[in-house]
Amino acid sequence: MSTTKELNRLQSQSNEDGKTLSLFKSTQNVVHEALDKLGYSDEMFELLKEPLRMLTVRIPVRMDNGKVEIFTGYRAQHNDAVGPTKGGVRFHPDVNEEEVKALSLWMSLKCGIANLPYGGGKGGIICEPRNMSFRELEGLSRGYVRAISQVVGPTKDIPAPDVFTNSQIMAWMMDEYSRIREFDSPGFITGKPLALGGSQGRESATARGVTICIEEAAKKKGLKLKGARVIIQGFGNAGSFLAKFMHDAGAKIVGISDAYGALYDKEGLDITHLLSKRDSYGTVTKLYKNTITNEALLKSDCDILVPAAISNQITLENAHEIKAKIVVEAANGPTTLEATKILTDRDIFLVPDVLASSGGVTVSYFEWVQNNQGYYWTEEDIDNKLRTIMENSFENIYHASQLYQVDMRLAAYITGVRRMAEASRFRGWI
Ligand SMILES: NC(=O)c1ccc[n+]([C@@H]2O[C@H](COP(=O)([O-])OP(=O)(O)OC[C@H]3O[C@@H](n4cnc5c(N)ncnc54)[C@H](O)[C@@H]3O)[C@@H](O)[C@H]2O)c1
């Protein structure tokens, strides 16, 4: 099966201008293609190409030096036709309006793929949390909630952790929201500590979901997981839990990496040892001399390759040299559209990001359900429910790829956008 002609056209259009499409533009283009395949008019694309709401806020925080600093934050609500919007809040110096919008659209797709009763949302604050004290971070988190409190809530828009935000920050945000509303509101936010209504299995949910996708893709390719050679780029939250789960499943982890370099051993790495040595930022290769580069790692021999670090890693430059039979995108946007076509034409099975990393938002949904009903599930319950949803999502997308004769990425977008478009139509918006 080959990638659609339309995707080729879109990509070559961008190349004629000598520009590479931004992640947001290429996401919008694939959404457009997906809506075309489903027979929707351009009006539907006009509705879904941008968030319905985008709030910009200014947050004053008194810093430890006594001065007040004003931070800029955003909250995007992509589409609430299906239900409340849902998505993380990131604290990072590179946060910007376009990125927040793009990520809210991705969240809509992920929720659509997992068939959750949500639309996508996303938030961010421009800041450098690594240089801020605990007290300053608390002030910023509470200030953000005060600034967005009118547009969020357990049945409106439900935030969660993302880059450089964690369960402590979720706890402060939940506390601030509960004070404003004057009742305890655990369902306002997910990714909370267990003591405050967090869910079992939330921390490892993304990696669990990626593992299930790897199992399903291996079945399609007739590959046994036991003894399969796996390379994982990135050894952070997603990559490290995944390395453990793959190791437990009997796979041989032949390569891992972090921002500083990569380790490769065709006989298999000692994953238990590496996991015990990694720091909280997902760094471990600094401890070794015989490292290779991340570029070399991606082209190394393996059966399964999992980019679990940053975007734009498999491109026109290296897609011809990828040796894996299966590529599973744990990271957001690690493969360009051009590279997607090359991998698909080379019969490499690609599991796209919007499917592979949807385990996180799925367990966030379970946390919200548990908060709303006040009854809490065991880790085993969570794992079983997650497995059912991930397997169904995978099968729906595989089926769409066969039905429409398109690659797995476009099939995922078709599956992800369908319910949102239908709900918008039934509401009479289009
Ligand atoms: N953690 C989740 O729940 C989750 C959910 C959905 C998507 N994702 C995506 O998965 C990816 C990883 O997320 P995470 O939570 O594990 O992040 P993390 O910050 O915990 O870890 C990132 C890892 O990537 C490495 N890295 C950073 N820059 C690199 C570079 N230039 N080359 C190679 N490695 C580099 C870091 O050293 C670290 O090992 C991101 O794209 C994220 O958006 C994560």
Ligand as a Chemical Component Dictionary entry (heavy atoms), coordinates in Angstrom:
data_LIG
# 
_chem_comp.id                   LIG 
_chem_comp.type                 NON-POLYMER 
_chem_comp.pdbx_formal_charge   0 
_chem_comp.three_letter_code    LIG 
# 
loop_
_chem_comp_atom.comp_id 
_chem_comp_atom.atom_id 
_chem_comp_atom.alt_atom_id 
_chem_comp_atom.type_symbol 
_chem_comp_atom.charge 
_chem_comp_atom.model_Cartn_x 
_chem_comp_atom.model_Cartn_y 
_chem_comp_atom.model_Cartn_z 
_chem_comp_atom.pdbx_ordinal 
LIG N1  N1  N 0  5.125  11.359 28.908 1  
LIG C1  C1  C 0  3.933  11.326 28.355 2  
LIG O1  O1  O 0  2.910  11.003 28.997 3  
LIG C2  C2  C 0  3.777  11.649 26.890 4  
LIG C3  C3  C 0  2.465  11.582 26.343 5  
LIG C4  C4  C 0  2.317  11.845 24.974 6  
LIG C5  C5  C 0  3.439  12.173 24.197 7  
LIG N2  N2  N 1  4.673  12.221 24.774 8  
LIG C6  C6  C 0  5.796  12.592 23.920 9  
LIG O2  O2  O 0  6.891  11.686 24.075 10 
LIG C7  C7  C 0  8.124  12.400 23.950 11 
LIG C8  C8  C 0  8.963  12.179 25.201 12 
LIG O3  O3  O 0  8.211  12.607 26.332 13 
LIG P1  P1  P 0  8.710  12.301 27.832 14 
LIG O4  O4  O 0  7.579  12.638 28.727 15 
LIG O5  O5  O -1 9.347  10.956 27.898 16 
LIG O6  O6  O 0  9.839  13.438 27.964 17 
LIG P2  P2  P 0  11.044 13.522 29.028 18 
LIG O7  O7  O 0  11.379 14.966 29.132 19 
LIG O8  O8  O 0  10.721 12.735 30.257 20 
LIG O9  O9  O 0  12.238 12.749 28.274 21 
LIG C9  C9  C 0  12.750 13.157 27.031 22 
LIG C10 C10 C 0  13.933 12.273 26.669 23 
LIG O10 O10 O 0  14.401 12.667 25.367 24 
LIG C11 C11 C 0  15.779 12.994 25.441 25 
LIG N3  N3  N 0  16.102 14.044 24.472 26 
LIG C12 C12 C 0  15.875 15.381 24.572 27 
LIG N4  N4  N 0  16.376 16.002 23.491 28 
LIG C13 C13 C 0  16.904 15.047 22.688 29 
LIG C14 C14 C 0  17.566 15.054 21.441 30 
LIG N5  N5  N 0  17.814 16.203 20.791 31 
LIG N6  N6  N 0  17.974 13.866 20.905 32 
LIG C15 C15 C 0  17.741 12.713 21.574 33 
LIG N7  N7  N 0  17.136 12.634 22.762 34 
LIG C16 C16 C 0  16.719 13.789 23.313 35 
LIG C17 C17 C 0  16.004 13.451 26.874 36 
LIG O11 O11 O 0  17.386 13.345 27.224 37 
LIG C18 C18 C 0  15.124 12.435 27.610 38 
LIG O12 O12 O 0  15.805 11.201 27.736 39 
LIG C19 C19 C 0  7.742  13.861 23.689 40 
LIG O13 O13 O 0  7.667  14.063 22.291 41 
LIG C20 C20 C 0  6.354  13.957 24.288 42 
LIG O14 O14 O 0  5.604  15.013 23.708 43 
LIG C21 C21 C 0  4.860  11.965 26.106 44 
# 
loop_
_chem_comp_bond.comp_id 
_chem_comp_bond.atom_id_1 
_chem_comp_bond.atom_id_2 
_chem_comp_bond.value_order 
_chem_comp_bond.pdbx_ordinal 
LIG N1  C1  SING 1  
LIG C1  O1  DOUB 2  
LIG C1  C2  SING 3  
LIG C2  C3  SING 4  
LIG C2  C21 DOUB 5  
LIG C3  C4  DOUB 6  
LIG C4  C5  SING 7  
LIG C5  N2  DOUB 8  
LIG N2  C6  SING 9  
LIG N2  C21 SING 10 
LIG C6  O2  SING 11 
LIG C6  C20 SING 12 
LIG O2  C7  SING 13 
LIG C7  C8  SING 14 
LIG C7  C19 SING 15 
LIG C8  O3  SING 16 
LIG O3  P1  SING 17 
LIG P1  O4  DOUB 18 
LIG P1  O5  SING 19 
LIG P1  O6  SING 20 
LIG O6  P2  SING 21 
LIG P2  O7  DOUB 22 
LIG P2  O8  SING 23 
LIG P2  O9  SING 24 
LIG O9  C9  SING 25 
LIG C9  C10 SING 26 
LIG C10 O10 SING 27 
LIG C10 C18 SING 28 
LIG O10 C11 SING 29 
LIG C11 N3  SING 30 
LIG C11 C17 SING 31 
LIG N3  C12 SING 32 
LIG N3  C16 SING 33 
LIG C12 N4  DOUB 34 
LIG N4  C13 SING 35 
LIG C13 C14 SING 36 
LIG C13 C16 DOUB 37 
LIG C14 N5  SING 38 
LIG C14 N6  DOUB 39 
LIG N6  C15 SING 40 
LIG C15 N7  DOUB 41 
LIG N7  C16 SING 42 
LIG C17 O11 SING 43 
LIG C17 C18 SING 44 
LIG C18 O12 SING 45 
LIG C19 O13 SING 46 
LIG C19 C20 SING 47 
LIG C20 O14 SING 48 
# 
